[in-house]
Amino acid sequence: MIYADNAATTKMSRTAIDAMLPYMDEIYGNPSSLYSFGQEAKEALENARERIASVLGCEPREITFTSGGSEADNQAIFSAARLGEKKGKKHIISTAFEHHAVLHTLEKLKKQGFEITLLDVHKNGVITAEQVADAIREDTCLVTIMFANNEIGTIQPIAEIGKVCREKQVLFHTDAVQAAGHLHINVKEQNIDMLSLSAHKFHGPKGIGVLYAKRGILLENVINGGAQERGKRAGTENIPAIMGMAAALEEASANLDKNAEKLIKLRDRLIEGLDKIPYGELNGDRTNRLPSNVNFCFEGIEGESLLLLLDDKGICASSGSACTSGSLDPSHVLLAIGRPHEVAHGSLRISLGEDITEADVDYLIDAVTEVVTYLRNMSPFWRDLVNGKRQHVFAE
Ligand SMILES: *Cc1c(COP(=O)(O)O)cnc(C)c1O
């Protein structure tokens, strides 16, 4: 099997699993307990917090553990909205191609009287700091823009956007779930006020993440209850997962440059190979993208059929985003970069893992080429294109 859906989730690393085991087995105490057995867990928790803070370039007390990327996004956005509301500022800027954890939270705020500006995404999948500067108003309380897109992999100019927000004194949050462990992050140097990450996207466990919030930003609880996480996130801490996340983040960060160098070569080989399929196009900028991400649209095919036939060939890939599969709507990300509906349905996302080989990539190229040709030969829609009854969207 070739697992090529690492943007959806990743296999846990041995290092992460080994870091978790003692905390499920011997050191299972509750860190809130007063006896020394609980304090052992408490020490581990604070040690993990320090290590994660050190990778992100912030202070340990600026780290809050959450149940993952979605919760961190929710908490960051709701917190900034409540702070803004107190000052009579109810305008939020984001983009049309954010993850649903951000977009659906913004929709909720819209119902509560907030005004949301979603910036247009350039067809290369990038927005500019200038667009952000132009959109900021007197009543803007938050700019939330993702670090790297989960479908098309494009990387945003985060440091520049952060600089614009700093100058205009507007809070800046970034959903860095696809970036953490894969791209260099330093919240101080990149002018980031709030950042979300999730362990299962960098070979850590599922169900655990981090919200970084710069000192002085008052967080609003999303989960209410006990006084864990300085009163900002209730619930007994998931110590095993937190230990696994810290180990995975350190490991991914230590190997980041080496992994990127290897993946970029294989990614570009894959892009070159798939580019030879007629009437298809790469989505997103060719080079300004995650080292692992390849995303194509092919005319005259359905993404779902493509995935099922690739599955028969032992390939795990994705079309659109996992969160919307099951619905017939085309990906909001592909629509945001201007792909028409009929080609947005025929998309394929391949997100490579660090263990991928050149032989795997060549197998992927052959398999996708074969399956696209097969599906087109069966498609009445494709016949119309060939007969000239319909217009092609892409060049040959
Ligand atoms: C996966 C993902 C999320 C959600 O993270 P979970 O930990 O699964 O809740 C949010 N944003 C982006 C960009 C993602 O890729």
The ligand as an SDF file (V2000), in Angstrom:
LIG
                    3D

 15 15  0  0  0  0  0  0  0  0999 V2000
   -6.4630   18.8440   10.0810 C   0  0  0  0  0  0  0  0  0  0  0  0
   -6.6410   20.3050   10.1020 C   0  0  0  0  0  0  0  0  0  0  0  0
   -7.3890   20.9230   11.1120 C   0  0  0  0  0  0  0  0  0  0  0  0
   -8.1260   20.1440   12.1690 C   0  0  0  0  0  0  0  0  0  0  0  0
   -7.2530   19.5850   13.1050 O   0  0  0  0  0  0  0  0  0  0  0  0
   -7.8250   18.4200   14.0730 P   0  0  0  0  0  0  0  0  0  0  0  0
   -6.7140   18.1890   15.0350 O   0  0  0  0  0  0  0  0  0  0  0  0
   -8.0790   17.2490   13.1970 O   0  0  0  0  0  0  0  0  0  0  0  0
   -9.0370   18.9630   14.7210 O   0  0  0  0  0  0  0  0  0  0  0  0
   -7.4780   22.2940   11.1030 C   0  0  0  0  0  0  0  0  0  0  0  0
   -6.8600   23.0280   10.1580 N   0  0  0  0  0  0  0  0  0  0  0  0
   -6.1300   22.4690    9.1760 C   0  0  0  0  0  0  0  0  0  0  0  0
   -5.4680   23.3340    8.1840 C   0  0  0  0  0  0  0  0  0  0  0  0
   -6.0020   21.0860    9.1100 C   0  0  0  0  0  0  0  0  0  0  0  0
   -5.2920   20.5350    8.1250 O   0  0  0  0  0  0  0  0  0  0  0  0
  1  2  1  0
  2  3  1  0
  2 14  2  0
  3  4  1  0
  3 10  2  0
  4  5  1  0
  5  6  1  0
  6  7  2  0
  6  8  1  0
  6  9  1  0
 10 11  1  0
 11 12  2  0
 12 13  1  0
 12 14  1  0
 14 15  1  0
M  END
$$$$
